[in-house]
Amino acid sequence: MDEVRKSEPRRYHRHRNQEDGATRCSTYKFDNAHRFVPAQIYDTSDTTPVPTLSDAQRRTIYALSTPPGKGGIAVVRVSGPDVVRVYRAITRSIVGHRLKKTAEEETPTPWVAEYRVVVDPHSEERLDDGIVLFFKAPRSFTTEDTLELQVHSGRAVLTSVLNALSKLPFCRPAEPGEFTRRAFEGGRLDLTQVEGLRDLIDAETDVQRRVAVGGIGGVQRARFEALRAKILDCLMYVEGFIDFGEDVDDLGQEEMFESARMRAQEIIITIRSHLADNRRGEILRSGIKLAIFGPPNAGKSSLFNFLAERDAAIISPIPGTTRDVLTLTLDIGGLPVVLNDTAGMRRVTGDVVERIGIERATDVVDASDVSICVLSLEEVLSVTPPTTSSSSGVTVTLPRDILSHAKPDTIFLFNKIDVAGVMQQSSEALRGTIKDALRHILHPSNSESRPAWIVSLATGEGMKEFLDELAELLKNRVAYSESMSAEDMPLITHARHRDYLESAVRHLEEFQAFPLSQIDIAAESLRYAARAIGSVSGVDVSTEDVLGAIFSSFCVGK
């Protein structure tokens, strides 16, 4: 008898006060899907308390999927096994000028837009009206039953609708990225598509959009799977050798094992070609780090404001005006650029705060992908007056303490061409003189000249040419072209991709190092290599930490 009682579902009681004064009680139980559902309804005066469901038992989630604020339409998304019950509880159809209560057995028509009224499930108060869309599993984003409430986007409306959903005991608010995680767990997306979706939402430039579309469209997954397939082919070859190698003489065995090593070497070369991409994919996705540096009062903040197209930095003739690093995200030639303005660099300063600013400026320049050194022509040019025996000459003296921060990717902008007495040569001749001086000081043994421009930030002279050539230079830095197809885009777009590929290379090299006598152990290294590649797309993901890090970066409604 005790065993029979244990197998019976636990029943709880919930009371509803009716208009006729009677008390109606619904007996609830947990079904096989762990849903809290009514078992029977009867009149009673019993007041047994209803238990509170845990988050694990409340599998139906809801969240606002559009940005909060005033607008024409907001979308509230609901997903889970109890979506139909949500539809019945908080939406009503309109018959004439009256609301019609949704019948217990009524089911929404999948993939058909319905005009309905959203109500409070307890008071039946009308909250708003709009379009209701029901997506039946598995043909939905999450692969679960999904309901979208398209209501008016206003703070009061959204608060009331979300409060109405919170009153349903079988619903709970979604965690960040939980809708997308369910899509991943349901097989709708793999991890590269999940990352592509997040990058598409965050994209601010056309280049970022194109990179993200390659991920969400499955192109990136196909390229990783092609690498994994090559490793699995090599593994099958080795496994076949393990199973049937005794039928081959010693010389043939060595040749077969060497063939497997050569296959592994080809895969290693392919992976290393992706790893040696100078972080192109990560830079295109997150933005090119561009730092502006130079001595005080050279025009760094003026350049920062010019690129930002607004007065983002304070400009003053007083040296040391900029103390901290100023950062903006810009679109230059379609490329995402993270622009940093830094404090003016000089050797001696008695200001403690300014010294800290200079230290931070040094760190930013060192971490940048491209840096612009801004110098004043007043400070670097000296003009020799003409004599009876010679014409006037121009000497360029570049500050070595500033140039010590120059890197191979540093470019130079010489400002204040408009200052009287500076222009003793034509613009092109002066630019050539300066480039020769840069080449002599920075790398005298190299004939290649550094990019340099002569401009006036005060009048705008030379700035259009500088901006156009800067955009081309940045595109060359990341080897980007508008004609690139999705297959030509960088394979590695996140740091974890690089980590897994490096791990795969290590395991492949381990395989090559094993002798023929340990081929069974060598095969295990191939399995680890295949698993590392599979972890990129989520085929072989075994740690919750990886999934948590990916999905927690999403907004709540996605």
C-alpha positions as CSV (number, residue, x, y, z in Angstrom):
1,M,0.0,0.0,0.0
2,D,2.8,2.4,0.8
3,E,4.3,1.8,-2.6
4,V,1.0,2.7,-4.3
5,R,0.8,5.9,-2.3
6,K,4.4,6.9,-3.3
7,S,3.5,6.5,-7.0
8,E,0.5,8.7,-6.8
9,P,1.0,12.4,-7.9
10,R,1.0,14.9,-5.1
11,R,-2.1,17.1,-5.2
12,Y,-2.5,20.7,-3.9
13,H,-5.4,23.0,-3.7
14,R,-5.9,26.5,-5.1
15,H,-9.1,28.5,-4.3
16,R,-11.0,30.9,-6.4
17,N,-13.8,33.1,-5.1
18,Q,-16.8,33.1,-7.5
19,E,-19.3,35.9,-8.1
20,D,-22.1,33.8,-6.5
21,G,-20.2,33.7,-3.2
22,A,-19.2,30.1,-3.4
23,T,-15.6,29.0,-3.1
24,R,-14.3,26.8,-6.0
25,C,-11.1,24.8,-5.5
26,S,-8.9,23.4,-8.2
27,T,-6.9,20.4,-7.3
28,Y,-3.4,20.7,-8.9
29,K,-0.8,18.1,-9.6
30,F,2.6,17.8,-11.3
31,D,2.4,16.0,-14.7
32,N,5.1,14.0,-16.4
33,A,6.6,17.3,-17.9
34,H,6.9,18.7,-14.4
35,R,4.1,21.2,-15.1
36,F,1.7,22.4,-12.4
37,V,-1.7,21.4,-13.9
38,P,-5.3,21.2,-12.6
39,A,-6.6,17.7,-11.8
40,Q,-10.2,18.4,-10.8
41,I,-12.4,21.3,-9.7
42,Y,-15.0,21.3,-6.8
43,D,-16.5,23.5,-4.2
44,T,-14.9,23.4,-0.7
45,S,-13.9,25.4,2.2
46,D,-10.5,23.8,2.6
47,T,-7.6,26.3,2.7
48,T,-4.6,24.1,2.1
49,P,-1.8,26.4,0.9
50,V,-0.5,26.2,-2.6
51,P,3.2,25.5,-2.9
52,T,5.6,27.9,-4.7
53,L,7.1,26.3,-7.7
54,S,10.9,26.4,-8.1
55,D,12.6,27.9,-11.2
56,A,13.4,24.4,-12.4
57,Q,9.7,23.5,-12.3
58,R,8.7,26.8,-14.0
59,R,9.9,26.0,-17.5
60,T,7.9,28.7,-19.2
61,I,9.9,32.0,-19.4
62,Y,9.0,35.5,-20.6
63,A,10.9,38.8,-21.3
64,L,10.7,42.0,-23.2
65,S,12.6,41.3,-26.5
66,T,12.7,44.9,-27.8
67,P,14.6,47.8,-26.3
68,P,12.6,49.5,-23.5
69,G,11.3,53.0,-24.0
70,K,8.7,54.8,-26.0
71,G,7.9,53.5,-29.5
72,G,5.3,52.1,-31.8
73,I,5.6,48.4,-31.0
74,A,7.2,46.3,-28.3
75,V,7.5,42.5,-28.4
76,V,7.1,40.5,-25.2
77,R,8.2,36.9,-25.9
78,V,7.0,33.8,-23.9
79,S,8.5,30.3,-24.5
80,G,8.0,27.0,-22.8
81,P,5.6,24.1,-22.3
82,D,2.8,26.3,-20.8
83,V,2.6,28.9,-23.5
84,V,-1.0,27.9,-24.5
85,R,-2.0,28.4,-20.8
86,V,-0.5,31.9,-21.0
87,Y,-2.5,32.6,-24.1
88,R,-5.7,31.5,-22.4
89,A,-4.9,33.4,-19.2
90,I,-4.0,36.9,-20.4
91,T,-5.5,37.3,-23.9
92,R,-9.1,37.8,-24.9
93,S,-10.9,38.1,-28.2
94,I,-13.3,41.0,-28.9
95,V,-16.9,40.2,-29.8
96,G,-18.7,43.4,-30.6
97,H,-17.6,45.8,-27.9
98,R,-17.2,43.2,-25.2
99,L,-14.3,40.9,-24.3
100,K,-14.8,37.2,-24.7
101,K,-13.2,35.0,-22.1
102,T,-10.9,32.4,-23.6
103,A,-12.3,28.9,-23.3
104,E,-10.2,26.3,-21.4
105,E,-9.9,24.1,-24.5
106,E,-9.2,27.0,-26.9
107,T,-5.8,26.7,-28.7
108,P,-4.2,29.5,-30.7
109,T,-3.7,29.0,-34.5
110,P,0.0,28.6,-35.2
111,W,1.8,31.2,-37.3
112,V,-1.3,33.3,-37.7
113,A,-1.5,36.9,-36.4
114,E,-4.5,37.5,-34.2
115,Y,-5.8,40.8,-32.9
116,R,-6.5,40.3,-29.2
117,V,-6.7,42.2,-25.9
118,V,-4.1,41.6,-23.1
119,V,-5.7,41.5,-19.7
120,D,-4.7,41.0,-16.1
121,P,-5.2,37.3,-15.3
122,H,-6.8,38.0,-11.9
123,S,-8.9,41.2,-12.3
124,E,-9.6,40.9,-16.0
125,E,-8.5,44.5,-16.4
126,R,-7.8,45.5,-19.9
127,L,-4.1,46.4,-20.2
128,D,-3.6,46.9,-23.9
129,D,-4.5,45.4,-27.3
130,G,-2.2,44.2,-30.1
131,I,-1.1,41.4,-32.3
132,V,-0.6,37.9,-30.8
133,L,1.6,35.3,-32.6
134,F,1.8,31.7,-31.7
135,F,4.7,29.5,-32.9
136,K,4.2,25.8,-32.4
137,A,7.1,23.6,-31.4
138,P,9.5,22.7,-32.9
139,R,9.0,25.4,-35.6
140,S,10.0,28.3,-33.5
141,F,13.3,30.0,-32.5
142,T,13.6,28.2,-29.2
143,T,12.1,24.9,-30.7
144,E,9.5,25.2,-28.0
145,D,6.0,26.6,-28.1
146,T,6.5,30.4,-28.3
147,L,4.1,33.3,-27.9
148,E,4.8,36.9,-29.0
149,L,2.7,39.7,-27.7
150,Q,3.1,42.8,-29.9
151,V,1.9,45.7,-27.8
152,H,2.4,49.4,-27.6
153,S,5.8,50.4,-26.4
154,G,5.4,52.6,-23.4
155,R,6.7,52.2,-19.9
156,A,3.3,51.8,-18.2
157,V,2.0,49.4,-20.8
158,L,5.1,47.2,-20.6
159,T,5.1,47.2,-16.8
160,S,1.5,46.1,-16.6
161,V,1.9,43.3,-19.2
162,L,5.1,42.0,-17.5
163,N,3.3,42.2,-14.1
164,A,0.4,40.2,-15.5
165,L,2.8,37.5,-16.7
166,S,4.5,37.4,-13.3
167,K,1.1,36.6,-11.7
168,L,1.0,33.2,-13.5
169,P,2.5,30.7,-11.1
170,F,4.0,28.5,-13.9
171,C,5.9,31.4,-15.5
172,R,9.2,33.1,-14.6
173,P,11.3,35.9,-16.0
174,A,14.0,34.7,-18.5
175,E,17.7,34.8,-17.7
176,P,20.0,36.7,-20.0
177,G,20.4,34.8,-23.2
178,E,18.0,32.0,-22.1
179,F,15.9,32.1,-25.3
180,T,19.0,31.6,-27.4
181,R,20.3,29.0,-25.1
182,R,17.1,27.0,-25.6
183,A,17.6,27.4,-29.3
184,F,21.1,25.9,-28.9
185,E,19.9,23.1,-26.7
186,G,17.1,22.3,-29.2
187,G,19.5,22.1,-32.1
188,R,18.3,25.3,-33.8
189,L,21.7,27.0,-33.5
190,D,25.3,25.9,-32.9
191,L,27.7,28.0,-30.9
192,T,29.2,29.8,-33.9
193,Q,25.7,30.8,-34.9
194,V,24.9,31.9,-31.3
195,E,28.0,34.1,-31.3
196,G,27.1,35.4,-34.8
197,L,23.6,36.3,-33.6
198,R,25.1,38.3,-30.6
199,D,27.6,40.0,-32.9
200,L,24.8,40.9,-35.4
201,I,22.8,42.5,-32.6
202,D,25.9,44.4,-31.4
203,A,27.1,45.4,-34.9
204,E,27.6,49.1,-35.4
205,T,29.3,49.1,-38.8
206,D,28.8,47.4,-42.1
207,V,31.9,45.3,-41.7
208,Q,30.8,44.0,-38.3
209,R,27.4,43.1,-39.8
210,R,29.0,41.2,-42.7
211,V,31.3,39.2,-40.2
212,A,28.3,38.4,-38.0
213,V,26.1,37.3,-40.9
214,G,28.8,34.8,-41.9
215,G,28.5,33.3,-38.4
216,I,24.8,33.2,-38.1
217,G,24.3,31.9,-41.7
218,G,26.4,28.8,-40.9
219,V,29.3,29.6,-43.2
220,Q,31.7,29.7,-40.2
221,R,30.3,26.4,-38.8
222,A,30.8,24.7,-42.2
223,R,34.5,25.8,-42.3
224,F,35.2,24.5,-38.8
225,E,33.3,21.3,-39.6
226,A,35.5,20.8,-42.7
227,L,38.6,21.0,-40.5
228,R,37.1,18.5,-38.0
229,A,36.1,16.2,-40.9
230,K,39.8,16.1,-42.1
231,I,40.9,15.1,-38.6
232,L,38.2,12.4,-38.4
233,D,39.3,11.0,-41.8
234,C,42.9,10.8,-40.5
235,L,41.6,9.1,-37.3
236,M,39.6,6.5,-39.3
237,Y,42.7,5.8,-41.4
238,V,44.7,5.2,-38.2
239,E,41.9,3.1,-36.6
240,G,41.8,0.9,-39.7
241,F,45.5,0.5,-39.5
242,I,45.2,-0.6,-35.8
243,D,42.5,-3.1,-36.7
244,F,44.1,-4.6,-39.8
245,G,47.7,-3.6,-39.6
246,E,48.9,-7.1,-38.8
247,D,48.1,-8.1,-42.4
248,V,50.8,-5.7,-43.6
249,D,54.6,-6.3,-43.3
250,D,56.8,-4.0,-41.2
251,L,57.8,-1.8,-44.1
252,G,54.2,-1.3,-45.2
253,Q,53.1,-0.5,-41.6
254,E,55.8,2.2,-41.4
255,E,54.7,3.7,-44.8
256,M,51.0,3.7,-43.7
257,F,51.8,5.4,-40.4
258,E,54.0,8.0,-42.2
259,S,51.1,8.7,-44.6
260,A,48.9,9.4,-41.5
261,R,51.6,11.8,-40.2
262,M,51.6,13.6,-43.5
263,R,47.8,14.0,-43.4
264,A,48.1,15.4,-39.9
265,Q,50.9,17.8,-41.1
266,E,48.6,19.2,-43.8
267,I,45.9,19.8,-41.2
268,I,48.4,21.6,-39.0
269,I,49.5,23.8,-41.8
270,T,45.9,24.8,-42.6
271,I,45.1,25.6,-38.9
272,R,48.3,27.6,-38.5
273,S,47.5,29.7,-41.6
274,H,44.3,30.7,-39.7
275,L,46.1,31.4,-36.5
276,A,48.7,33.6,-38.3
277,D,46.0,36.1,-39.4
278,N,47.2,38.9,-37.2
279,R,43.9,38.8,-35.2
280,R,42.0,40.0,-38.2
281,G,38.7,38.5,-37.2
282,E,38.8,39.7,-33.6
283,I,39.7,43.2,-34.7
284,L,36.9,43.3,-37.3
285,R,34.4,42.2,-34.8
286,S,35.4,44.3,-31.8
287,G,37.1,47.3,-33.5
288,I,40.5,48.5,-34.5
289,K,42.3,50.0,-31.5
290,L,43.5,53.4,-32.8
291,A,45.5,55.6,-30.4
292,I,46.5,59.3,-30.8
293,F,49.7,60.4,-29.0
294,G,52.3,63.1,-29.2
295,P,53.7,66.0,-27.3
296,P,51.4,68.6,-25.6
297,N,49.6,71.2,-27.8
298,A,50.4,69.4,-31.0
299,G,46.7,69.0,-31.9
300,K,45.8,65.5,-30.6
301,S,42.5,66.6,-29.1
302,S,41.7,68.6,-32.2
303,L,42.2,65.4,-34.3
304,F,40.1,63.5,-31.8
305,N,37.2,66.0,-32.2
306,F,37.6,66.0,-36.0
307,L,37.2,62.2,-36.2
308,A,34.4,62.3,-33.6
309,E,32.6,65.1,-35.5
310,R,31.9,66.9,-32.3
311,D,33.6,68.6,-29.4
312,A,34.3,65.4,-27.4
313,A,37.6,66.6,-25.9
314,I,38.5,70.0,-24.3
315,I,40.9,72.0,-26.4
316,S,43.2,74.6,-24.6
317,P,46.6,76.2,-25.3
318,I,47.6,75.2,-21.8
319,P,49.9,72.2,-21.9
320,G,48.6,69.1,-20.1
321,T,44.9,69.8,-20.6
322,T,44.1,66.2,-21.4
323,R,44.9,64.1,-18.3
324,D,43.1,60.8,-18.8
325,V,42.4,58.6,-21.8
326,L,39.3,59.5,-23.8
327,T,37.6,56.7,-25.8
328,L,35.0,56.7,-28.6
329,T,33.8,54.1,-31.0
330,L,33.7,55.3,-34.6
331,D,33.0,54.1,-38.2
332,I,35.9,54.9,-40.5
333,G,35.4,53.7,-44.0
334,G,32.9,51.1,-42.8
335,L,35.4,49.7,-40.3
336,P,34.8,49.7,-36.5
337,V,37.4,51.9,-34.8
338,V,38.0,52.3,-31.1
339,L,39.6,55.8,-30.9
340,N,41.7,56.8,-27.9
341,D,43.0,60.4,-27.2
342,T,45.8,60.4,-24.7
343,A,47.7,62.9,-22.5
344,G,50.5,64.9,-24.1
345,M,53.9,63.1,-23.6
346,R,56.8,65.0,-22.1
347,R,59.7,64.0,-20.0
348,V,59.6,66.4,-17.1
349,T,56.5,67.3,-15.3
350,G,55.9,68.2,-11.6
351,D,52.2,67.4,-11.8
352,V,51.5,64.0,-10.3
353,V,48.1,63.6,-12.1
354,E,49.7,64.5,-15.4
355,R,52.4,61.8,-14.8
356,I,49.7,59.2,-14.3
357,G,48.0,60.4,-17.5
358,I,51.3,59.9,-19.4
359,E,51.7,56.4,-18.0
360,R,48.2,55.5,-19.1
361,A,48.9,57.0,-22.5
362,T,52.0,54.8,-22.9
363,D,49.9,51.7,-22.0
364,V,47.2,52.6,-24.5
365,V,49.7,53.2,-27.3
366,D,51.5,49.9,-26.6
367,A,48.1,48.0,-26.7
368,S,46.9,49.7,-29.9
369,D,46.6,48.1,-33.3
370,V,47.4,51.4,-35.1
371,S,48.7,54.6,-33.5
372,I,48.8,58.2,-34.9
373,C,51.7,60.4,-33.7
374,V,50.6,64.0,-34.0
375,L,53.4,66.6,-34.2
376,S,53.4,70.4,-34.7
377,L,55.3,71.6,-37.7
378,E,56.3,74.7,-35.6
379,E,58.3,72.4,-33.3
380,V,59.9,70.0,-35.9
381,L,60.8,72.4,-38.7
382,S,63.6,74.9,-38.7
383,V,64.1,77.2,-41.7
384,T,67.6,78.3,-42.9
385,P,67.3,81.8,-44.3
386,P,68.7,82.4,-47.8
387,T,72.2,83.8,-48.3
388,T,74.1,85.3,-51.3
389,S,75.6,81.9,-52.0
390,S,72.7,79.5,-51.2
391,S,68.9,79.4,-51.1
392,S,66.8,78.8,-48.0
393,G,66.7,75.3,-46.6
394,V,64.4,73.3,-44.4
395,T,65.6,71.0,-41.6
396,V,63.4,68.5,-39.9
397,T,64.1,67.6,-36.2
398,L,61.9,65.0,-34.7
399,P,61.6,64.6,-30.9
400,R,63.3,61.3,-30.1
401,D,61.5,60.9,-26.7
402,I,58.2,60.9,-28.6
403,L,59.4,58.7,-31.4
404,S,60.6,56.1,-28.8
405,H,56.9,55.2,-28.5
406,A,56.5,54.6,-32.2
407,K,55.8,51.1,-33.4
408,P,55.9,49.5,-36.9
409,D,52.2,50.4,-37.2
410,T,52.6,54.0,-36.2
411,I,51.6,56.7,-38.7
412,F,52.4,60.4,-38.5
413,L,50.3,63.6,-38.8
414,F,52.1,66.9,-39.0
415,N,49.7,69.7,-37.9
416,K,49.7,73.5,-38.2
417,I,50.6,73.9,-41.9
418,D,48.7,77.2,-41.7
419,V,51.1,78.8,-39.3
420,A,53.0,81.7,-40.9
421,G,56.6,81.1,-41.8
422,V,56.3,77.3,-41.9
423,M,55.6,76.8,-45.6
424,Q,58.9,77.4,-47.3
425,Q,58.4,74.5,-49.7
426,S,55.5,73.2,-51.7
427,S,53.3,70.8,-49.8
428,E,54.5,67.7,-51.7
429,A,58.2,68.7,-51.4
430,L,57.8,69.3,-47.6
431,R,56.0,65.9,-47.3
432,G,58.8,64.2,-49.1
433,T,61.4,65.9,-46.8
434,I,59.5,64.8,-43.7
435,K,59.2,61.2,-44.9
436,D,62.9,61.1,-45.6
437,A,63.6,62.3,-42.1
438,L,61.3,59.7,-40.6
439,R,63.0,56.9,-42.6
440,H,66.4,58.1,-41.5
441,I,65.5,58.2,-37.8
442,L,63.3,55.2,-37.5
443,H,64.9,52.6,-39.9
444,P,67.8,54.0,-41.9
445,S,68.5,50.6,-43.4
446,N,65.0,50.3,-44.8
447,S,64.0,52.2,-47.9
448,E,60.2,52.0,-47.1
449,S,58.8,55.3,-45.9
450,R,56.3,55.7,-43.1
451,P,52.8,57.1,-43.9
452,A,52.8,60.8,-43.1
453,W,50.5,63.7,-43.8
454,I,50.8,67.5,-43.5
455,V,47.6,69.2,-42.5
456,S,45.9,72.0,-40.6
457,L,43.3,70.9,-38.1
458,A,42.4,74.6,-37.6
459,T,41.5,75.2,-41.3
460,G,40.8,71.7,-42.5
461,E,43.5,71.8,-45.1
462,G,44.7,68.3,-46.1
463,M,42.2,66.6,-43.8
464,K,40.1,65.0,-46.6
465,E,43.1,63.4,-48.1
466,F,44.2,62.2,-44.7
467,L,40.8,60.7,-43.8
468,D,40.5,58.9,-47.2
469,E,44.1,57.4,-47.0
470,L,43.6,56.5,-43.3
471,A,40.5,54.4,-44.2
472,E,42.5,52.6,-46.9
473,L,45.4,52.1,-44.5
474,L,43.0,50.5,-41.9
475,K,41.5,48.2,-44.5
476,N,45.0,47.1,-45.5
477,R,45.8,46.5,-41.8
478,V,43.0,43.9,-41.5
479,A,43.2,42.8,-45.2
480,Y,39.6,43.8,-45.7
481,S,37.8,44.5,-49.0
482,E,34.2,45.2,-49.9
483,S,34.3,42.5,-52.5
484,M,35.2,39.8,-50.0
485,S,32.7,36.9,-49.8
486,A,31.6,35.2,-46.5
487,E,34.1,32.4,-47.2
488,D,37.0,34.9,-47.5
489,M,36.2,36.4,-44.1
490,P,38.6,35.5,-41.2
491,L,37.7,32.1,-39.7
492,I,38.6,33.2,-36.1
493,T,36.4,35.9,-34.7
494,H,36.6,35.1,-31.0
495,A,39.4,34.4,-28.6
496,R,38.0,31.0,-27.7
497,H,38.2,29.9,-31.4
498,R,41.9,30.7,-31.3
499,D,42.3,28.7,-28.0
500,Y,40.6,25.6,-29.4
501,L,42.6,25.7,-32.7
502,E,45.9,26.0,-30.8
503,S,44.8,23.1,-28.7
504,A,44.0,21.1,-31.8
505,V,47.5,21.8,-33.2
506,R,49.1,20.6,-30.0
507,H,47.3,17.3,-30.1
508,L,48.1,16.8,-33.8
509,E,51.8,17.4,-33.0
510,E,51.5,14.9,-30.2
511,F,50.2,12.4,-32.6
512,Q,53.1,13.0,-35.0
513,A,55.6,12.4,-32.1
514,F,54.4,8.9,-31.2
515,P,56.3,5.9,-32.6
516,L,54.6,3.2,-34.6
517,S,54.6,0.9,-31.5
518,Q,52.3,3.4,-29.7
519,I,49.8,4.0,-32.5
520,D,46.8,3.2,-30.3
521,I,47.8,6.0,-27.9
522,A,48.5,8.3,-30.9
523,A,45.0,7.7,-32.1
524,E,43.8,9.2,-28.8
525,S,45.6,12.5,-29.6
526,L,43.6,12.6,-32.9
527,R,40.4,12.2,-31.0
528,Y,41.4,15.1,-28.7
529,A,42.2,17.3,-31.7
530,A,38.8,16.5,-33.3
531,R,37.1,17.3,-30.0
532,A,38.9,20.6,-29.7
533,I,37.6,21.7,-33.2
534,G,34.1,20.4,-32.3
535,S,34.1,22.5,-29.2
536,V,34.1,25.6,-31.4
537,S,30.7,24.9,-32.8
538,G,29.4,23.1,-29.7
539,V,29.6,19.5,-31.0
540,D,31.9,18.5,-28.1
541,V,31.2,21.1,-25.3
542,S,31.4,19.5,-21.9
543,T,31.9,22.5,-19.5
544,E,29.0,24.6,-18.2
545,D,31.5,27.5,-17.8
546,V,31.9,27.9,-21.6
547,L,28.2,27.9,-22.2
548,G,27.5,30.3,-19.3
549,A,30.1,32.8,-20.6
550,I,28.6,32.8,-24.1
551,F,24.9,33.1,-23.2
552,S,25.3,35.5,-20.2
553,S,26.5,38.2,-22.6
554,F,23.1,38.4,-24.3
555,C,20.3,40.7,-23.4
556,V,17.5,39.3,-21.3
557,G,14.9,39.2,-24.2
558,K,17.3,37.2,-26.5
